[in-house]
Amino acid sequence: MGKVSKKLEFSAKTRQRIMLRDRNKCIFCEMAYHMESTTEMGYMLDGIMHYIPRSQGGLGIEQNGALGCHYHHQLMDNGNKGLRPEMRKLMADYLKRHYKDWNETDLIFNKWR
């Protein structure tokens, strides 16, 4: 794994801190956001969602991630129901509540930092 790739992935320690912060629950399930999955499996935890995706240089830091179930993670990543903008706003608001100086610019890889 290259230096840049490593900065975009959540380390084991960062994953643990995110899981503790989010109390091992999907942030969107906790908001009862679009609970339309047809299976219980859809709501099982899938992993950590990036607010700024890796493909756009999103860093693997606590301020850029939140827990998501399979269903909500797919909604966020695929955006096939047109919910991505609303989900990004909800996730940003959630992260801002946890990090007082949260700023999108700080979530993007910059080789000069």
N, C-alpha and C positions, 0 to 999 in steps of 0.2 A: 504494500500500500504506500503510495507516495505521500509527501508532506501535505499537499493540498487535500487529498482524499481523507487523510487522517483527521484534519481539522473539520471536515464536514460530517463526520460520523460521531455519534454519541458514544463516549467512552462508558465502560461499565460503571464507573463511579458517578458519572453524570446521569446515566440511566437510573441508577439507584436514587439519586436526589430527586429526579423528576417523579419517580414512582411514589416516593414519600410525600412530596408536595401535593401530588394529585390523589393521594390516598388509595392508590392502586385501582382507580376507577376512570373510565372514559369521561373526559370533561363534557362532552356533548350529551352523553347519557345522563349525567348529573344535572344538566340543564333541561332534560326531557326534550331535546331538540330532534325534530323529525324522526320519531320512533316508529318507523315504518318497515323495519326488517321483518320478514316472515318467519324467521327461525331464531331460536335462542342462541344458536351458534353465531349468528350475526353480531350479537352483543358481547361476545367473548373478547377479552383484550387482545389486540393485534400487535400493538407496539407503540412507539413514540412517533408522533407526527411532527414533521418540521413545519414551522410557520412560513419561513422562507425556504423553499425546497432546495435540496442539494444541487439540483440542476441549475439553480440560479445563484449558487455560491453560499447557500444557507449553512451557517456554522452549526456544529454539534455541541451547542451550549444550552444550559438550562433555559435561558431566556428565549430560545428558539424552538422549544419542544413542549409537547403535552401528550398525555396518554390518550389513546383512542382505541375504541373497539373496531373490529373488522368492518362493520357496516359504516360507521362514521368515517373511518380512515379512507375507505373507498370513495365515499361521497366527497371528501376533501380532496383526494388525489385526482379523481377522474373528472369531477365537476360536471358529470353528464346530466344532472338534474338542474343545473344552473344555480346551485346553492353555494358554490365555492366563495363568491364575494361575501355573502352573509356569514359563512362559517369563518372566514379569515377575520372579519370584524369581531365576531364573538370570541375567537381565540386571542386576538390582540387585546381586547378588553380584559380577558381572563389573565393574560400575562402581565398587563399593566397593573392589575390589582396586586400581583405578587412582587413586582420589581418596579420601584417608584421612578427610576430614571430609564425605564424601558424605551428603546428607540430602534426602529427597524434598521437603520443604517448600521448599527452595531452588530447586527445579526448576519451580515454579509462578509464573506472572506475578502480581505484586503491585504495584499502582500506587503504593504507599507506599514501595517500596524504591528 
